[in-house]
Amino acid sequence: MLFHAYPLLRPALFALEPETAHAVTLSTLDCAHRLGLTRLCRKIPDQPVQIMGLTLPNPVGLAAGLDKNGDHVDALSALGFGFIEVGTVTPLPQPGNPLPRLFRLPGAQAAINRMGFNSQGLEALLANVRRSAWRAAGGILGLNIGKNAATPIDRAADDYLRGLEAVYPHASYVTVNISSPNTRDLRALQGSDELTCLLQALHDRRRDLAERHGRRVPLAVKIAPDLDDAQVDAIADLLPRYGIDGVIATNTTVERGALAGLPHADEAGGVSGAPVRESSLRVIERLRRRAGKGLAIVGVGGIMSGADAVAKIEAGADAIQLYTGLIYRGPALVGECAAALR
């Protein structure tokens, strides 16, 4: 019942400023969950998937960015996700970029955001994770870490290591976000030399943390869809060398071709939704061809239907994540993708 209500509510939500609509939607979902109404959501049958040493109940996940601070994990889990990724979290709280910074483009089933890693910081996120009943019951929760805007790019590893140290005991897996276009110079970390230095530091710190905590937490890296084939090949070669377990492919794009003539098309920020579908598929296919079966791939970007989810898996992904598709389709998209992948 709740799944089918979203199309009726969407016009009212789209009449609101996008960030306001985002907050209203999550607050409403939280309220419904507290009242027990999310029990009315149709259950998604288990279809276990092995990825990064983890067993996902189903291969449909929630991408980072929707729940920045882990405030809504329990309510979101009721929608049927096989795994949830929260963040990006920065070591220290920061407001992100000035408003407005989120724009809908319905004519392209797209969104543009320049959020800029708005984050309440590690302490707030971890407090929320500790309170999550779903996580305590064994739900697969990825924690996505980034760097503070004020940290110089040549000191970025310090922030990532601080984030890894803090989230390690609480994460099912950790994602290192080096691909947001909204933090100055961040994508430079995808270059071979810069990435090598960062991966070496993460490898060494994870080895120490695994010994300290008695478990090895998988590490994934989130990359951009705007990389050329040579850059994708270099990343595919580097990640296994430093024990990285998976790659989240992909983040938002800076390409604007599909938005020509639409309102907000010239706004700065990363484009998500349908326009990133094909570039994400290209990166996934290239990664799988280069890395073989040893590297886990989570496909994200432009999944607006069950058929789009299938295309990600056929391109080489092991699992998928949703975000912008939920804005346009609502929670029914979770079940549709799971059914298509069955």
LODREN-400917 format. One record per residue (C-alpha): residue in three letters; residue number from 1; x, y, z; chain. Coordinates in nm, 4 decimals. Layout:
+---------+-----+----------+----------+----------+--------+
| residuo | num |     east |    north |       up | cadena |
+---------+-----+----------+----------+----------+--------+
|     ALA | NUM |        X |        Y |        Z |      A |
...
+---------+-----+----------+----------+----------+--------+
//
This chain:
+---------+-----+----------+----------+----------+--------+
| residuo | num |     east |    north |       up | cadena |
+---------+-----+----------+----------+----------+--------+
|     MET |   1 |   0.0000 |   0.0000 |   0.0000 |      A |
|     LEU |   2 |   0.2708 |   0.2472 |   0.1006 |      A |
|     PHE |   3 |   0.4665 |   0.1699 |  -0.2151 |      A |
|     HIS |   4 |   0.1739 |   0.2724 |  -0.4347 |      A |
|     ALA |   5 |   0.1020 |   0.6003 |  -0.2511 |      A |
|     TYR |   6 |   0.4149 |   0.7754 |  -0.3771 |      A |
|     PRO |   7 |   0.2868 |   0.8650 |  -0.7277 |      A |
|     LEU |   8 |  -0.0057 |   1.0417 |  -0.5597 |      A |
|     LEU |   9 |   0.2246 |   1.2322 |  -0.3243 |      A |
|     ARG |  10 |   0.4912 |   1.3219 |  -0.5781 |      A |
|     PRO |  11 |   0.3206 |   1.6327 |  -0.7270 |      A |
|     ALA |  12 |   0.2973 |   1.7857 |  -0.3797 |      A |
|     LEU |  13 |   0.6590 |   1.6989 |  -0.3032 |      A |
|     PHE |  14 |   0.7769 |   1.8370 |  -0.6386 |      A |
|     ALA |  15 |   0.6014 |   2.1641 |  -0.5546 |      A |
|     LEU |  16 |   0.8470 |   2.2047 |  -0.2663 |      A |
|     GLU |  17 |   1.2088 |   2.3151 |  -0.2895 |      A |
|     PRO |  18 |   1.4078 |   1.9919 |  -0.3435 |      A |
|     GLU |  19 |   1.5978 |   1.9878 |  -0.0133 |      A |
|     THR |  20 |   1.2760 |   2.0660 |   0.1735 |      A |
|     ALA |  21 |   1.0990 |   1.7831 |  -0.0069 |      A |
|     HIS |  22 |   1.3887 |   1.5513 |   0.0802 |      A |
|     ALA |  23 |   1.3590 |   1.6367 |   0.4510 |      A |
|     VAL |  24 |   0.9788 |   1.6064 |   0.4492 |      A |
|     THR |  25 |   0.9929 |   1.2668 |   0.2785 |      A |
|     LEU |  26 |   1.2428 |   1.1232 |   0.5257 |      A |
|     SER |  27 |   1.0613 |   1.2702 |   0.8274 |      A |
|     THR |  28 |   0.7338 |   1.1189 |   0.7025 |      A |
|     LEU |  29 |   0.9003 |   0.7824 |   0.6512 |      A |
|     ASP |  30 |   1.0435 |   0.7967 |   1.0036 |      A |
|     CYS |  31 |   0.7002 |   0.8766 |   1.1448 |      A |
|     ALA |  32 |   0.5392 |   0.5915 |   0.9515 |      A |
|     HIS |  33 |   0.8072 |   0.3553 |   1.0804 |      A |
|     ARG |  34 |   0.7536 |   0.4613 |   1.4431 |      A |
|     LEU |  35 |   0.3802 |   0.4015 |   1.4014 |      A |
|     GLY |  36 |   0.4442 |   0.0564 |   1.2582 |      A |
|     LEU |  37 |   0.3029 |   0.1470 |   0.9168 |      A |
|     THR |  38 |   0.6136 |   0.0360 |   0.7311 |      A |
|     ARG |  39 |   0.5145 |  -0.3194 |   0.8206 |      A |
|     LEU |  40 |   0.2570 |  -0.2787 |   0.5426 |      A |
|     CYS |  41 |   0.5380 |  -0.2576 |   0.2868 |      A |
|     ARG |  42 |   0.5514 |  -0.5609 |   0.0628 |      A |
|     LYS |  43 |   0.8346 |  -0.7892 |   0.1705 |      A |
|     ILE |  44 |   1.1038 |  -0.8612 |  -0.0853 |      A |
|     PRO |  45 |   1.1922 |  -1.2323 |  -0.1028 |      A |
|     ASP |  46 |   1.5501 |  -1.3179 |  -0.0158 |      A |
|     GLN |  47 |   1.7837 |  -1.3630 |  -0.3117 |      A |
|     PRO |  48 |   2.1237 |  -1.3794 |  -0.1401 |      A |
|     VAL |  49 |   2.4265 |  -1.2364 |  -0.3174 |      A |
|     GLN |  50 |   2.7888 |  -1.2786 |  -0.2102 |      A |
|     ILE |  51 |   2.9956 |  -0.9627 |  -0.2511 |      A |
|     MET |  52 |   3.3146 |  -0.8430 |  -0.0799 |      A |
|     GLY |  53 |   3.2888 |  -1.1349 |   0.1625 |      A |
|     LEU |  54 |   2.9392 |  -1.0246 |   0.2687 |      A |
|     THR |  55 |   2.6049 |  -1.1943 |   0.2113 |      A |
|     LEU |  56 |   2.3431 |  -0.9460 |   0.0931 |      A |
|     PRO |  57 |   1.9783 |  -1.0535 |   0.1400 |      A |
|     ASN |  58 |   1.9149 |  -0.9113 |  -0.2074 |      A |
|     PRO |  59 |   2.1291 |  -0.7158 |  -0.4555 |      A |
|     VAL |  60 |   1.9360 |  -0.3844 |  -0.4411 |      A |
|     GLY |  61 |   2.1041 |  -0.1248 |  -0.2218 |      A |
|     LEU |  62 |   2.0597 |   0.2385 |  -0.1278 |      A |
|     ALA |  63 |   2.3343 |   0.4683 |  -0.2518 |      A |
|     ALA |  64 |   2.5174 |   0.7097 |  -0.0258 |      A |
|     GLY |  65 |   2.3916 |   1.0669 |  -0.0265 |      A |
|     LEU |  66 |   2.0259 |   1.0102 |   0.0535 |      A |
|     ASP |  67 |   2.0916 |   0.9583 |   0.4255 |      A |
|     LYS |  68 |   2.3987 |   1.1725 |   0.4857 |      A |
|     ASN |  69 |   2.4200 |   1.1269 |   0.8617 |      A |
|     GLY |  70 |   2.2592 |   0.7866 |   0.9203 |      A |
|     ASP |  71 |   1.9489 |   0.9434 |   1.0753 |      A |
|     HIS |  72 |   1.6986 |   0.7254 |   0.8897 |      A |
|     VAL |  73 |   1.8548 |   0.3801 |   0.8547 |      A |
|     ASP |  74 |   1.5829 |   0.1823 |   1.0314 |      A |
|     ALA |  75 |   1.2966 |   0.3423 |   0.8382 |      A |
|     LEU |  76 |   1.4780 |   0.3076 |   0.5061 |      A |
|     SER |  77 |   1.5541 |  -0.0577 |   0.5733 |      A |
|     ALA |  78 |   1.1793 |  -0.1251 |   0.5821 |      A |
|     LEU |  79 |   1.1617 |  -0.0438 |   0.2096 |      A |
|     GLY |  80 |   1.3344 |  -0.3732 |   0.1335 |      A |
|     PHE |  81 |   1.6930 |  -0.2783 |   0.0541 |      A |
|     GLY |  82 |   1.9446 |  -0.5599 |   0.0691 |      A |
|     PHE |  83 |   2.2062 |  -0.3142 |   0.1926 |      A |
|     ILE |  84 |   2.2258 |   0.0541 |   0.2794 |      A |
|     GLU |  85 |   2.5144 |   0.2969 |   0.2402 |      A |
|     VAL |  86 |   2.5137 |   0.6219 |   0.4388 |      A |
|     GLY |  87 |   2.7318 |   0.9331 |   0.4173 |      A |
|     THR |  88 |   2.9432 |   1.0799 |   0.2780 |      A |
|     VAL |  89 |   3.0656 |   1.1663 |   0.6289 |      A |
|     THR |  90 |   3.3545 |   1.4051 |   0.6888 |      A |
|     PRO |  91 |   3.5735 |   1.3960 |   0.9994 |      A |
|     LEU |  92 |   3.4495 |   1.7346 |   1.1220 |      A |
|     PRO |  93 |   3.1019 |   1.8823 |   1.0764 |      A |
|     GLN |  94 |   3.0687 |   2.1144 |   0.7782 |      A |
|     PRO |  95 |   2.7684 |   2.2892 |   0.6199 |      A |
|     GLY |  96 |   2.8464 |   2.2091 |   0.2582 |      A |
|     ASN |  97 |   2.7845 |   2.4564 |  -0.0207 |      A |
|     PRO |  98 |   2.5389 |   2.7492 |   0.0003 |      A |
|     LEU |  99 |   2.1711 |   2.7036 |  -0.0832 |      A |
|     PRO | 100 |   2.0194 |   2.6362 |  -0.3301 |      A |
|     ARG | 101 |   2.2318 |   2.3358 |  -0.4188 |      A |
|     LEU | 102 |   1.9880 |   2.0690 |  -0.5359 |      A |
|     PHE | 103 |   1.7797 |   2.0901 |  -0.8542 |      A |
|     ARG | 104 |   1.5311 |   1.8595 |  -1.0254 |      A |
|     LEU | 105 |   1.5173 |   1.8264 |  -1.4049 |      A |
|     PRO | 106 |   1.2034 |   1.6166 |  -1.4678 |      A |
|     GLY | 107 |   1.2372 |   1.6548 |  -1.8448 |      A |
|     ALA | 108 |   1.5500 |   1.4390 |  -1.8245 |      A |
|     GLN | 109 |   1.4604 |   1.2337 |  -1.5149 |      A |
|     ALA | 110 |   1.7681 |   1.3894 |  -1.3597 |      A |
|     ALA | 111 |   1.8937 |   1.5912 |  -1.0671 |      A |
|     ILE | 112 |   2.1863 |   1.8263 |  -1.0223 |      A |
|     ASN | 113 |   2.3477 |   1.8599 |  -0.6823 |      A |
|     ARG | 114 |   2.6374 |   2.0589 |  -0.5472 |      A |
|     MET | 115 |   2.5861 |   1.9626 |  -0.1841 |      A |
|     GLY | 116 |   2.9572 |   1.9715 |  -0.1046 |      A |
|     PHE | 117 |   2.9687 |   1.6934 |   0.1572 |      A |
|     ASN | 118 |   2.7313 |   1.8627 |   0.4007 |      A |
|     SER | 119 |   2.7869 |   1.6503 |   0.7096 |      A |
|     GLN | 120 |   2.7288 |   1.6522 |   1.0826 |      A |
|     GLY | 121 |   3.0656 |   1.4804 |   1.1217 |      A |
|     LEU | 122 |   3.1836 |   1.1431 |   1.2427 |      A |
|     GLU | 123 |   3.0577 |   1.1662 |   1.6010 |      A |
|     ALA | 124 |   2.6978 |   1.2386 |   1.4970 |      A |
|     LEU | 125 |   2.6896 |   0.9689 |   1.2293 |      A |
|     LEU | 126 |   2.8331 |   0.7034 |   1.4583 |      A |
|     ALA | 127 |   2.5850 |   0.7914 |   1.7331 |      A |
|     ASN | 128 |   2.3045 |   0.7285 |   1.4842 |      A |
|     VAL | 129 |   2.4580 |   0.4010 |   1.3663 |      A |
|     ARG | 130 |   2.4887 |   0.2765 |   1.7247 |      A |
|     ARG | 131 |   2.1155 |   0.3424 |   1.7747 |      A |
|     SER | 132 |   2.0102 |   0.1516 |   1.4629 |      A |
|     ALA | 133 |   1.8100 |  -0.1598 |   1.5464 |      A |
|     TRP | 134 |   1.8471 |  -0.2797 |   1.1861 |      A |
|     ARG | 135 |   2.2253 |  -0.2624 |   1.2028 |      A |
|     ALA | 136 |   2.2263 |  -0.4368 |   1.5416 |      A |
|     ALA | 137 |   2.0186 |  -0.7165 |   1.3859 |      A |
|     GLY | 138 |   2.2832 |  -0.7730 |   1.1195 |      A |
|     GLY | 139 |   2.1732 |  -0.5392 |   0.8405 |      A |
|     ILE | 140 |   2.4479 |  -0.4697 |   0.5849 |      A |
|     LEU | 141 |   2.5504 |  -0.1069 |   0.6345 |      A |
|     GLY | 142 |   2.8167 |   0.0677 |   0.4294 |      A |
|     LEU | 143 |   2.9754 |   0.3829 |   0.5695 |      A |
|     ASN | 144 |   3.0997 |   0.6277 |   0.3062 |      A |
|     ILE | 145 |   3.3898 |   0.8538 |   0.4068 |      A |
|     GLY | 146 |   3.5260 |   1.1755 |   0.2561 |      A |
|     LYS | 147 |   3.7486 |   1.4698 |   0.3334 |      A |
|     ASN | 148 |   3.6644 |   1.8090 |   0.4790 |      A |
|     ALA | 149 |   3.6597 |   2.0967 |   0.2310 |      A |
|     ALA | 150 |   3.9149 |   2.2884 |   0.4389 |      A |
|     THR | 151 |   4.1676 |   2.0040 |   0.4261 |      A |
|     PRO | 152 |   4.4287 |   2.0659 |   0.1519 |      A |
|     ILE | 153 |   4.4255 |   1.7998 |  -0.1169 |      A |
|     ASP | 154 |   4.7839 |   1.7010 |  -0.0315 |      A |
|     ARG | 155 |   4.6618 |   1.6168 |   0.3218 |      A |
|     ALA | 156 |   4.3471 |   1.4333 |   0.2066 |      A |
|     ALA | 157 |   4.4809 |   1.0974 |   0.3242 |      A |
|     ASP | 158 |   4.4785 |   1.2279 |   0.6820 |      A |
|     ASP | 159 |   4.1001 |   1.2767 |   0.6645 |      A |
|     TYR | 160 |   4.0370 |   0.9399 |   0.5019 |      A |
|     LEU | 161 |   4.2490 |   0.7605 |   0.7597 |      A |
|     ARG | 162 |   4.0713 |   0.9409 |   1.0412 |      A |
|     GLY | 163 |   3.7375 |   0.8414 |   0.8897 |      A |
|     LEU | 164 |   3.8418 |   0.4802 |   0.8400 |      A |
|     GLU | 165 |   3.9644 |   0.4528 |   1.1978 |      A |
|     ALA | 166 |   3.6378 |   0.5900 |   1.3371 |      A |
|     VAL | 167 |   3.3863 |   0.3958 |   1.1274 |      A |
|     TYR | 168 |   3.5750 |   0.0652 |   1.1099 |      A |
|     PRO | 169 |   3.4179 |  -0.1011 |   1.4183 |      A |
|     HIS | 170 |   3.0651 |  -0.0134 |   1.3045 |      A |
|     ALA | 171 |   3.0685 |  -0.0724 |   0.9281 |      A |
|     SER | 172 |   2.9815 |  -0.3790 |   0.7239 |      A |
|     TYR | 173 |   3.2018 |  -0.2185 |   0.4598 |      A |
|     VAL | 174 |   3.3640 |   0.1205 |   0.4092 |      A |
|     THR | 175 |   3.3481 |   0.3247 |   0.0880 |      A |
|     VAL | 176 |   3.6167 |   0.5821 |   0.0098 |      A |
|     ASN | 177 |   3.4569 |   0.8624 |  -0.1912 |      A |
|     ILE | 178 |   3.7138 |   1.0250 |  -0.4201 |      A |
|     SER | 179 |   3.4751 |   1.1150 |  -0.7006 |      A |
|     SER | 180 |   3.2364 |   1.3902 |  -0.5922 |      A |
|     PRO | 181 |   3.2650 |   1.6871 |  -0.8300 |      A |
|     ASN | 182 |   3.1553 |   1.9242 |  -0.5536 |      A |
|     THR | 183 |   3.4666 |   1.9269 |  -0.3325 |      A |
|     ARG | 184 |   3.7547 |   2.1192 |  -0.4848 |      A |
|     ASP | 185 |   4.0290 |   1.9007 |  -0.6387 |      A |
|     LEU | 186 |   3.8763 |   1.5798 |  -0.4950 |      A |
|     ARG | 187 |   3.8665 |   1.4001 |  -0.8290 |      A |
|     ALA | 188 |   4.2416 |   1.4539 |  -0.8628 |      A |
|     LEU | 189 |   4.2719 |   1.1638 |  -0.6158 |      A |
|     GLN | 190 |   4.1639 |   0.9315 |  -0.8992 |      A |
|     GLY | 191 |   4.4976 |   0.9942 |  -1.0760 |      A |
|     SER | 192 |   4.7403 |   0.7012 |  -1.0640 |      A |
|     ASP | 193 |   5.0070 |   0.8634 |  -0.8459 |      A |
|     GLU | 194 |   4.7615 |   1.0239 |  -0.6044 |      A |
|     LEU | 195 |   4.5490 |   0.7094 |  -0.5824 |      A |
|     THR | 196 |   4.8534 |   0.4896 |  -0.5235 |      A |
|     CYS | 197 |   4.9579 |   0.6977 |  -0.2225 |      A |
|     LEU | 198 |   4.6057 |   0.6986 |  -0.0793 |      A |
|     LEU | 199 |   4.5530 |   0.3249 |  -0.1317 |      A |
|     GLN | 200 |   4.8850 |   0.2408 |   0.0319 |      A |
|     ALA | 201 |   4.7905 |   0.4448 |   0.3376 |      A |
|     LEU | 202 |   4.4449 |   0.2845 |   0.3563 |      A |
|     HIS | 203 |   4.5893 |  -0.0637 |   0.3094 |      A |
|     ASP | 204 |   4.8355 |  -0.0190 |   0.5943 |      A |
|     ARG | 205 |   4.5779 |   0.1339 |   0.8303 |      A |
|     ARG | 206 |   4.3198 |  -0.1355 |   0.7558 |      A |
|     ARG | 207 |   4.5791 |  -0.4055 |   0.8290 |      A |
|     ASP | 208 |   4.6371 |  -0.2490 |   1.1716 |      A |
|     LEU | 209 |   4.2643 |  -0.2082 |   1.2366 |      A |
|     ALA | 210 |   4.1895 |  -0.5679 |   1.1367 |      A |
|     GLU | 211 |   4.4428 |  -0.6912 |   1.3900 |      A |
|     ARG | 212 |   4.3099 |  -0.4587 |   1.6580 |      A |
|     HIS | 213 |   3.9409 |  -0.5434 |   1.6072 |      A |
|     GLY | 214 |   3.9734 |  -0.9060 |   1.5046 |      A |
|     ARG | 215 |   3.7915 |  -0.8693 |   1.1744 |      A |
|     ARG | 216 |   3.8675 |  -0.7502 |   0.8245 |      A |
|     VAL | 217 |   3.6179 |  -0.4903 |   0.7035 |      A |
|     PRO | 218 |   3.5878 |  -0.4710 |   0.3226 |      A |
|     LEU | 219 |   3.6970 |  -0.1496 |   0.1500 |      A |
|     ALA | 220 |   3.5414 |  -0.0063 |  -0.1661 |      A |
|     VAL | 221 |   3.6301 |   0.3011 |  -0.3716 |      A |
|     LYS | 222 |   3.3665 |   0.5194 |  -0.5414 |      A |
|     ILE | 223 |   3.4710 |   0.6495 |  -0.8820 |      A |
|     ALA | 224 |   3.3377 |   0.8946 |  -1.1411 |      A |
|     PRO | 225 |   3.1631 |   0.8136 |  -1.4704 |      A |
|     ASP | 226 |   3.3733 |   1.0730 |  -1.6544 |      A |
|     LEU | 227 |   3.6978 |   0.8726 |  -1.6554 |      A |
|     ASP | 228 |   3.8383 |   0.7675 |  -1.9911 |      A |
|     ASP | 229 |   3.9248 |   0.4049 |  -2.0680 |      A |
|     ALA | 230 |   4.2910 |   0.4439 |  -1.9746 |      A |
|     GLN | 231 |   4.1985 |   0.5910 |  -1.6370 |      A |
|     VAL | 232 |   3.9494 |   0.3119 |  -1.5695 |      A |
|     ASP | 233 |   4.2118 |   0.0520 |  -1.6612 |      A |
|     ALA | 234 |   4.4656 |   0.2123 |  -1.4266 |      A |
|     ILE | 235 |   4.2148 |   0.2075 |  -1.1399 |      A |
|     ALA | 236 |   4.1183 |  -0.1542 |  -1.2143 |      A |
|     ASP | 237 |   4.4870 |  -0.2485 |  -1.1938 |      A |
|     LEU | 238 |   4.5566 |  -0.0528 |  -0.8748 |      A |
|     LEU | 239 |   4.2647 |  -0.1496 |  -0.6532 |      A |
|     PRO | 240 |   4.3396 |  -0.5237 |  -0.6190 |      A |
|     ARG | 241 |   4.7086 |  -0.4483 |  -0.5694 |      A |
|     TYR | 242 |   4.6227 |  -0.2739 |  -0.2415 |      A |
|     GLY | 243 |   4.3589 |  -0.5207 |  -0.1286 |      A |
|     ILE | 244 |   4.0574 |  -0.3065 |  -0.2178 |      A |
|     ASP | 245 |   3.7550 |  -0.5340 |  -0.2279 |      A |
|     GLY | 246 |   3.5145 |  -0.3418 |  -0.4491 |      A |
|     VAL | 247 |   3.4330 |  -0.0364 |  -0.6528 |      A |
|     ILE | 248 |   3.1145 |   0.1722 |  -0.6533 |      A |
|     ALA | 249 |   3.0585 |   0.2662 |  -1.0179 |      A |
|     THR | 250 |   2.9650 |   0.5437 |  -1.0446 |      A |
|     ASN | 251 |   2.9168 |   0.8852 |  -0.8870 |      A |
|     THR | 252 |   2.7506 |   1.1792 |  -1.0646 |      A |
|     THR | 253 |   2.8687 |   1.3190 |  -1.3978 |      A |
|     VAL | 254 |   2.9759 |   1.6676 |  -1.5027 |      A |
|     GLU | 255 |   2.8574 |   1.6011 |  -1.8600 |      A |
|     ARG | 256 |   2.5610 |   1.8224 |  -1.9567 |      A |
|     GLY | 257 |   2.4734 |   1.7051 |  -2.3092 |      A |
|     ALA | 258 |   2.1435 |   1.5377 |  -2.2138 |      A |
|     LEU | 259 |   2.0198 |   1.8498 |  -2.0322 |      A |
|     ALA | 260 |   2.0413 |   2.1030 |  -2.3147 |      A |
|     GLY | 261 |   1.7576 |   2.3560 |  -2.3047 |      A |
|     LEU | 262 |   1.6123 |   2.2366 |  -1.9733 |      A |
|     PRO | 263 |   1.5589 |   2.4649 |  -1.6715 |      A |
|     HIS | 264 |   1.8552 |   2.4448 |  -1.4293 |      A |
|     ALA | 265 |   2.0736 |   2.2745 |  -1.6914 |      A |
|     ASP | 266 |   2.3486 |   2.5302 |  -1.6369 |      A |
|     GLU | 267 |   2.3620 |   2.4914 |  -1.2580 |      A |
|     ALA | 268 |   2.7000 |   2.3804 |  -1.1263 |      A |
|     GLY | 269 |   2.7219 |   2.0356 |  -0.9701 |      A |
|     GLY | 270 |   2.7028 |   1.6683 |  -1.0504 |      A |
|     VAL | 271 |   2.4248 |   1.5229 |  -1.2657 |      A |
|     SER | 272 |   2.2494 |   1.2070 |  -1.1484 |      A |
|     GLY | 273 |   1.9577 |   1.0079 |  -1.2835 |      A |
|     ALA | 274 |   1.8920 |   0.8915 |  -1.6382 |      A |
|     PRO | 275 |   2.1688 |   1.0995 |  -1.8050 |      A |
|     VAL | 276 |   2.4420 |   0.9071 |  -1.6225 |      A |
|     ARG | 277 |   2.3058 |   0.5622 |  -1.7168 |      A |
|     GLU | 278 |   2.5198 |   0.4974 |  -2.0228 |      A |
|     SER | 279 |   2.8465 |   0.6390 |  -1.8887 |      A |
|     SER | 280 |   2.8049 |   0.4289 |  -1.5747 |      A |
|     LEU | 281 |   2.7512 |   0.1172 |  -1.7872 |      A |
|     ARG | 282 |   3.0623 |   0.1961 |  -1.9905 |      A |
|     VAL | 283 |   3.2752 |   0.2218 |  -1.6760 |      A |
|     ILE | 284 |   3.1305 |  -0.1001 |  -1.5310 |      A |
|     GLU | 285 |   3.1943 |  -0.2935 |  -1.8517 |      A |
|     ARG | 286 |   3.5504 |  -0.1621 |  -1.8724 |      A |
|     LEU | 287 |   3.6217 |  -0.2412 |  -1.5074 |      A |
|     ARG | 288 |   3.4929 |  -0.5963 |  -1.5370 |      A |
|     ARG | 289 |   3.6856 |  -0.6604 |  -1.8564 |      A |
|     ARG | 290 |   4.0092 |  -0.5326 |  -1.7033 |      A |
|     ALA | 291 |   3.9782 |  -0.6609 |  -1.3450 |      A |
|     GLY | 292 |   3.8134 |  -0.9966 |  -1.4114 |      A |
|     LYS | 293 |   3.6025 |  -1.1631 |  -1.1442 |      A |
|     GLY | 294 |   3.8223 |  -1.0711 |  -0.8476 |      A |
|     LEU | 295 |   3.6922 |  -0.7174 |  -0.7964 |      A |
|     ALA | 296 |   3.3373 |  -0.6637 |  -0.6689 |      A |
|     ILE | 297 |   3.1426 |  -0.3973 |  -0.8590 |      A |
|     VAL | 298 |   2.8333 |  -0.2149 |  -0.7344 |      A |
|     GLY | 299 |   2.6523 |  -0.0488 |  -1.0242 |      A |
|     VAL | 300 |   2.4872 |   0.2855 |  -0.9590 |      A |
|     GLY | 301 |   2.3723 |   0.5676 |  -1.1843 |      A |
|     GLY | 302 |   2.0575 |   0.6107 |  -1.3890 |      A |
|     ILE | 303 |   1.8606 |   0.3125 |  -1.2596 |      A |
|     MET | 304 |   1.5033 |   0.4238 |  -1.3209 |      A |
|     SER | 305 |   1.3463 |   0.0802 |  -1.3827 |      A |
|     GLY | 306 |   1.3966 |  -0.2901 |  -1.3330 |      A |
|     ALA | 307 |   1.5349 |  -0.3126 |  -1.6853 |      A |
|     ASP | 308 |   1.8032 |  -0.0582 |  -1.5943 |      A |
|     ALA | 309 |   1.8999 |  -0.2726 |  -1.2948 |      A |
|     VAL | 310 |   1.9339 |  -0.5790 |  -1.5191 |      A |
|     ALA | 311 |   2.1528 |  -0.3806 |  -1.7599 |      A |
|     LYS | 312 |   2.3932 |  -0.2990 |  -1.4747 |      A |
|     ILE | 313 |   2.4279 |  -0.6665 |  -1.3831 |      A |
|     GLU | 314 |   2.4695 |  -0.7688 |  -1.7473 |      A |
|     ALA | 315 |   2.7451 |  -0.5065 |  -1.7800 |      A |
|     GLY | 316 |   2.9353 |  -0.6762 |  -1.4977 |      A |
|     ALA | 317 |   2.8007 |  -0.5418 |  -1.1685 |      A |
|     ASP | 318 |   2.7425 |  -0.7783 |  -0.8772 |      A |
|     ALA | 319 |   2.4843 |  -0.5579 |  -0.7069 |      A |
|     ILE | 320 |   2.3207 |  -0.2186 |  -0.7622 |      A |
|     GLN | 321 |   2.2360 |   0.0981 |  -0.5700 |      A |
|     LEU | 322 |   1.9486 |   0.3428 |  -0.6140 |      A |
|     TYR | 323 |   1.9061 |   0.7114 |  -0.5378 |      A |
|     THR | 324 |   1.7684 |   0.9501 |  -0.8017 |      A |
|     GLY | 325 |   1.5372 |   0.6807 |  -0.9366 |      A |
|     LEU | 326 |   1.3667 |   0.6824 |  -0.5974 |      A |
|     ILE | 327 |   1.2924 |   1.0538 |  -0.6355 |      A |
|     TYR | 328 |   1.1036 |   0.9909 |  -0.9592 |      A |
|     ARG | 329 |   0.9624 |   0.6419 |  -0.8976 |      A |
|     GLY | 330 |   0.9366 |   0.6122 |  -0.5204 |      A |
|     PRO | 331 |   0.9958 |   0.3015 |  -0.3073 |      A |
|     ALA | 332 |   0.8183 |   0.0695 |  -0.5532 |      A |
|     LEU | 333 |   1.1405 |   0.0864 |  -0.7568 |      A |
|     VAL | 334 |   1.3171 |  -0.1256 |  -0.4926 |      A |
|     GLY | 335 |   1.0817 |  -0.4186 |  -0.5396 |      A |
|     GLU | 336 |   1.0702 |  -0.3746 |  -0.9165 |      A |
|     CYS | 337 |   1.4494 |  -0.3971 |  -0.9397 |      A |
|     ALA | 338 |   1.4659 |  -0.6960 |  -0.7058 |      A |
|     ALA | 339 |   1.1995 |  -0.8775 |  -0.9072 |      A |
|     ALA | 340 |   1.3755 |  -0.8010 |  -1.2358 |      A |
|     LEU | 341 |   1.7039 |  -0.9341 |  -1.0993 |      A |
|     ARG | 342 |   1.5407 |  -1.2561 |  -0.9787 |      A |
+---------+-----+----------+----------+----------+--------+
//
